[in-house]
Amino acid sequence: MSCPVCDGQGNIYNAKILDLGILITICDECEACWNKDQIISIENFNRLTPFLEELGLTYNDSQIEDLGYVQDEDVLS
């Protein structure tokens, strides 16, 4: 799935923040992110670094596991 935030420059992948056990989706280009249960849209994204900081983590110290790219049929509608 192409990212709506950076006009399709990046692709969205599933990820797990291992430090907290949280599932999210992230753009591999602009690092827009969404909670796993959110519809992926330009209206409701977060930036990854501030999102992690709100959870008490830093971008450099957090452990994020790539769980594979989101396929169009996986997207909530």
Chimera marker file (.cmm) of the C-alpha trace (Angstrom):
<marker_set name="trace">
<marker id="1" x="0.000" y="0.000" z="0.000" r="1" g="1" b="0" radius="0.5"/>
<marker id="2" x="1.285" y="3.463" z="-0.913" r="1" g="1" b="0" radius="0.5"/>
<marker id="3" x="1.458" y="6.165" z="1.735" r="1" g="1" b="0" radius="0.5"/>
<marker id="4" x="-1.209" y="8.883" z="1.498" r="1" g="1" b="0" radius="0.5"/>
<marker id="5" x="0.935" y="11.344" z="3.500" r="1" g="1" b="0" radius="0.5"/>
<marker id="6" x="3.905" y="11.494" z="1.111" r="1" g="1" b="0" radius="0.5"/>
<marker id="7" x="1.775" y="11.065" z="-2.033" r="1" g="1" b="0" radius="0.5"/>
<marker id="8" x="2.801" y="7.474" z="-2.646" r="1" g="1" b="0" radius="0.5"/>
<marker id="9" x="6.557" y="8.019" z="-2.336" r="1" g="1" b="0" radius="0.5"/>
<marker id="10" x="6.697" y="5.376" z="0.393" r="1" g="1" b="0" radius="0.5"/>
<marker id="11" x="5.063" y="2.074" z="1.192" r="1" g="1" b="0" radius="0.5"/>
<marker id="12" x="3.311" y="1.169" z="4.431" r="1" g="1" b="0" radius="0.5"/>
<marker id="13" x="4.612" y="-1.715" z="6.544" r="1" g="1" b="0" radius="0.5"/>
<marker id="14" x="3.403" y="-3.431" z="9.697" r="1" g="1" b="0" radius="0.5"/>
<marker id="15" x="5.662" y="-3.105" z="12.708" r="1" g="1" b="0" radius="0.5"/>
<marker id="16" x="5.809" y="-4.013" z="16.366" r="1" g="1" b="0" radius="0.5"/>
<marker id="17" x="7.362" y="-1.749" z="18.991" r="1" g="1" b="0" radius="0.5"/>
<marker id="18" x="9.050" y="-4.530" z="20.935" r="1" g="1" b="0" radius="0.5"/>
<marker id="19" x="9.687" y="-2.327" z="23.982" r="1" g="1" b="0" radius="0.5"/>
<marker id="20" x="5.920" y="-1.954" z="24.506" r="1" g="1" b="0" radius="0.5"/>
<marker id="21" x="4.329" y="-4.769" z="22.496" r="1" g="1" b="0" radius="0.5"/>
<marker id="22" x="2.367" y="-2.264" z="20.379" r="1" g="1" b="0" radius="0.5"/>
<marker id="23" x="1.463" y="-2.968" z="16.750" r="1" g="1" b="0" radius="0.5"/>
<marker id="24" x="1.578" y="-0.032" z="14.334" r="1" g="1" b="0" radius="0.5"/>
<marker id="25" x="1.926" y="0.678" z="10.631" r="1" g="1" b="0" radius="0.5"/>
<marker id="26" x="4.720" y="2.938" z="9.320" r="1" g="1" b="0" radius="0.5"/>
<marker id="27" x="5.612" y="4.555" z="5.991" r="1" g="1" b="0" radius="0.5"/>
<marker id="28" x="9.102" y="3.515" z="4.915" r="1" g="1" b="0" radius="0.5"/>
<marker id="29" x="9.710" y="6.956" z="3.370" r="1" g="1" b="0" radius="0.5"/>
<marker id="30" x="8.217" y="9.717" z="5.546" r="1" g="1" b="0" radius="0.5"/>
<marker id="31" x="7.760" y="7.712" z="8.788" r="1" g="1" b="0" radius="0.5"/>
<marker id="32" x="4.103" y="8.598" z="9.136" r="1" g="1" b="0" radius="0.5"/>
<marker id="33" x="2.560" y="6.031" z="11.454" r="1" g="1" b="0" radius="0.5"/>
<marker id="34" x="-0.830" y="4.760" z="12.562" r="1" g="1" b="0" radius="0.5"/>
<marker id="35" x="-2.061" y="2.456" z="15.311" r="1" g="1" b="0" radius="0.5"/>
<marker id="36" x="-2.697" y="-0.992" z="13.860" r="1" g="1" b="0" radius="0.5"/>
<marker id="37" x="-6.482" y="-0.680" z="14.193" r="1" g="1" b="0" radius="0.5"/>
<marker id="38" x="-6.694" y="2.733" z="12.478" r="1" g="1" b="0" radius="0.5"/>
<marker id="39" x="-7.726" y="3.406" z="8.918" r="1" g="1" b="0" radius="0.5"/>
<marker id="40" x="-4.603" y="4.610" z="7.080" r="1" g="1" b="0" radius="0.5"/>
<marker id="41" x="-5.399" y="8.155" z="6.042" r="1" g="1" b="0" radius="0.5"/>
<marker id="42" x="-3.765" y="11.571" z="5.740" r="1" g="1" b="0" radius="0.5"/>
<marker id="43" x="-6.271" y="12.898" z="8.301" r="1" g="1" b="0" radius="0.5"/>
<marker id="44" x="-5.147" y="10.698" z="11.218" r="1" g="1" b="0" radius="0.5"/>
<marker id="45" x="-1.425" y="9.979" z="11.019" r="1" g="1" b="0" radius="0.5"/>
<marker id="46" x="1.321" y="10.601" z="13.591" r="1" g="1" b="0" radius="0.5"/>
<marker id="47" x="5.013" y="11.213" z="13.005" r="1" g="1" b="0" radius="0.5"/>
<marker id="48" x="7.015" y="8.257" z="14.316" r="1" g="1" b="0" radius="0.5"/>
<marker id="49" x="9.570" y="10.147" z="16.448" r="1" g="1" b="0" radius="0.5"/>
<marker id="50" x="7.036" y="12.269" z="18.401" r="1" g="1" b="0" radius="0.5"/>
<marker id="51" x="4.767" y="9.210" z="18.716" r="1" g="1" b="0" radius="0.5"/>
<marker id="52" x="7.601" y="7.215" z="20.310" r="1" g="1" b="0" radius="0.5"/>
<marker id="53" x="8.557" y="10.133" z="22.558" r="1" g="1" b="0" radius="0.5"/>
<marker id="54" x="4.962" y="10.354" z="23.841" r="1" g="1" b="0" radius="0.5"/>
<marker id="55" x="5.347" y="6.716" z="24.877" r="1" g="1" b="0" radius="0.5"/>
<marker id="56" x="8.625" y="7.443" z="26.706" r="1" g="1" b="0" radius="0.5"/>
<marker id="57" x="10.949" y="6.059" z="24.016" r="1" g="1" b="0" radius="0.5"/>
<marker id="58" x="13.483" y="7.627" z="21.692" r="1" g="1" b="0" radius="0.5"/>
<marker id="59" x="13.757" y="6.811" z="18.020" r="1" g="1" b="0" radius="0.5"/>
<marker id="60" x="17.362" y="5.616" z="18.402" r="1" g="1" b="0" radius="0.5"/>
<marker id="61" x="16.753" y="3.413" z="21.436" r="1" g="1" b="0" radius="0.5"/>
<marker id="62" x="13.410" y="1.828" z="20.542" r="1" g="1" b="0" radius="0.5"/>
<marker id="63" x="13.297" y="-1.667" z="19.103" r="1" g="1" b="0" radius="0.5"/>
<marker id="64" x="10.977" y="-1.861" z="16.109" r="1" g="1" b="0" radius="0.5"/>
<marker id="65" x="10.398" y="-5.156" z="14.312" r="1" g="1" b="0" radius="0.5"/>
<marker id="66" x="9.375" y="-5.050" z="10.644" r="1" g="1" b="0" radius="0.5"/>
<marker id="67" x="6.434" y="-7.413" z="10.125" r="1" g="1" b="0" radius="0.5"/>
<marker id="68" x="6.101" y="-6.980" z="6.371" r="1" g="1" b="0" radius="0.5"/>
<marker id="69" x="4.399" y="-4.637" z="3.979" r="1" g="1" b="0" radius="0.5"/>
<marker id="70" x="0.685" y="-3.908" z="4.129" r="1" g="1" b="0" radius="0.5"/>
<marker id="71" x="-1.235" y="-5.274" z="1.186" r="1" g="1" b="0" radius="0.5"/>
<marker id="72" x="-4.209" y="-3.295" z="-0.139" r="1" g="1" b="0" radius="0.5"/>
<marker id="73" x="-6.599" y="-6.075" z="0.951" r="1" g="1" b="0" radius="0.5"/>
<marker id="74" x="-5.309" y="-5.758" z="4.555" r="1" g="1" b="0" radius="0.5"/>
<marker id="75" x="-6.461" y="-2.136" z="4.883" r="1" g="1" b="0" radius="0.5"/>
<marker id="76" x="-9.461" y="-1.291" z="7.031" r="1" g="1" b="0" radius="0.5"/>
<marker id="77" x="-12.273" y="0.384" z="5.163" r="1" g="1" b="0" radius="0.5"/>
<link id1="1" id2="2" r="1" g="1" b="0" radius="0.2"/>
<link id1="2" id2="3" r="1" g="1" b="0" radius="0.2"/>
<link id1="3" id2="4" r="1" g="1" b="0" radius="0.2"/>
<link id1="4" id2="5" r="1" g="1" b="0" radius="0.2"/>
<link id1="5" id2="6" r="1" g="1" b="0" radius="0.2"/>
<link id1="6" id2="7" r="1" g="1" b="0" radius="0.2"/>
<link id1="7" id2="8" r="1" g="1" b="0" radius="0.2"/>
<link id1="8" id2="9" r="1" g="1" b="0" radius="0.2"/>
<link id1="9" id2="10" r="1" g="1" b="0" radius="0.2"/>
<link id1="10" id2="11" r="1" g="1" b="0" radius="0.2"/>
<link id1="11" id2="12" r="1" g="1" b="0" radius="0.2"/>
<link id1="12" id2="13" r="1" g="1" b="0" radius="0.2"/>
<link id1="13" id2="14" r="1" g="1" b="0" radius="0.2"/>
<link id1="14" id2="15" r="1" g="1" b="0" radius="0.2"/>
<link id1="15" id2="16" r="1" g="1" b="0" radius="0.2"/>
<link id1="16" id2="17" r="1" g="1" b="0" radius="0.2"/>
<link id1="17" id2="18" r="1" g="1" b="0" radius="0.2"/>
<link id1="18" id2="19" r="1" g="1" b="0" radius="0.2"/>
<link id1="19" id2="20" r="1" g="1" b="0" radius="0.2"/>
<link id1="20" id2="21" r="1" g="1" b="0" radius="0.2"/>
<link id1="21" id2="22" r="1" g="1" b="0" radius="0.2"/>
<link id1="22" id2="23" r="1" g="1" b="0" radius="0.2"/>
<link id1="23" id2="24" r="1" g="1" b="0" radius="0.2"/>
<link id1="24" id2="25" r="1" g="1" b="0" radius="0.2"/>
<link id1="25" id2="26" r="1" g="1" b="0" radius="0.2"/>
<link id1="26" id2="27" r="1" g="1" b="0" radius="0.2"/>
<link id1="27" id2="28" r="1" g="1" b="0" radius="0.2"/>
<link id1="28" id2="29" r="1" g="1" b="0" radius="0.2"/>
<link id1="29" id2="30" r="1" g="1" b="0" radius="0.2"/>
<link id1="30" id2="31" r="1" g="1" b="0" radius="0.2"/>
<link id1="31" id2="32" r="1" g="1" b="0" radius="0.2"/>
<link id1="32" id2="33" r="1" g="1" b="0" radius="0.2"/>
<link id1="33" id2="34" r="1" g="1" b="0" radius="0.2"/>
<link id1="34" id2="35" r="1" g="1" b="0" radius="0.2"/>
<link id1="35" id2="36" r="1" g="1" b="0" radius="0.2"/>
<link id1="36" id2="37" r="1" g="1" b="0" radius="0.2"/>
<link id1="37" id2="38" r="1" g="1" b="0" radius="0.2"/>
<link id1="38" id2="39" r="1" g="1" b="0" radius="0.2"/>
<link id1="39" id2="40" r="1" g="1" b="0" radius="0.2"/>
<link id1="40" id2="41" r="1" g="1" b="0" radius="0.2"/>
<link id1="41" id2="42" r="1" g="1" b="0" radius="0.2"/>
<link id1="42" id2="43" r="1" g="1" b="0" radius="0.2"/>
<link id1="43" id2="44" r="1" g="1" b="0" radius="0.2"/>
<link id1="44" id2="45" r="1" g="1" b="0" radius="0.2"/>
<link id1="45" id2="46" r="1" g="1" b="0" radius="0.2"/>
<link id1="46" id2="47" r="1" g="1" b="0" radius="0.2"/>
<link id1="47" id2="48" r="1" g="1" b="0" radius="0.2"/>
<link id1="48" id2="49" r="1" g="1" b="0" radius="0.2"/>
<link id1="49" id2="50" r="1" g="1" b="0" radius="0.2"/>
<link id1="50" id2="51" r="1" g="1" b="0" radius="0.2"/>
<link id1="51" id2="52" r="1" g="1" b="0" radius="0.2"/>
<link id1="52" id2="53" r="1" g="1" b="0" radius="0.2"/>
<link id1="53" id2="54" r="1" g="1" b="0" radius="0.2"/>
<link id1="54" id2="55" r="1" g="1" b="0" radius="0.2"/>
<link id1="55" id2="56" r="1" g="1" b="0" radius="0.2"/>
<link id1="56" id2="57" r="1" g="1" b="0" radius="0.2"/>
<link id1="57" id2="58" r="1" g="1" b="0" radius="0.2"/>
<link id1="58" id2="59" r="1" g="1" b="0" radius="0.2"/>
<link id1="59" id2="60" r="1" g="1" b="0" radius="0.2"/>
<link id1="60" id2="61" r="1" g="1" b="0" radius="0.2"/>
<link id1="61" id2="62" r="1" g="1" b="0" radius="0.2"/>
<link id1="62" id2="63" r="1" g="1" b="0" radius="0.2"/>
<link id1="63" id2="64" r="1" g="1" b="0" radius="0.2"/>
<link id1="64" id2="65" r="1" g="1" b="0" radius="0.2"/>
<link id1="65" id2="66" r="1" g="1" b="0" radius="0.2"/>
<link id1="66" id2="67" r="1" g="1" b="0" radius="0.2"/>
<link id1="67" id2="68" r="1" g="1" b="0" radius="0.2"/>
<link id1="68" id2="69" r="1" g="1" b="0" radius="0.2"/>
<link id1="69" id2="70" r="1" g="1" b="0" radius="0.2"/>
<link id1="70" id2="71" r="1" g="1" b="0" radius="0.2"/>
<link id1="71" id2="72" r="1" g="1" b="0" radius="0.2"/>
<link id1="72" id2="73" r="1" g="1" b="0" radius="0.2"/>
<link id1="73" id2="74" r="1" g="1" b="0" radius="0.2"/>
<link id1="74" id2="75" r="1" g="1" b="0" radius="0.2"/>
<link id1="75" id2="76" r="1" g="1" b="0" radius="0.2"/>
<link id1="76" id2="77" r="1" g="1" b="0" radius="0.2"/>
</marker_set>
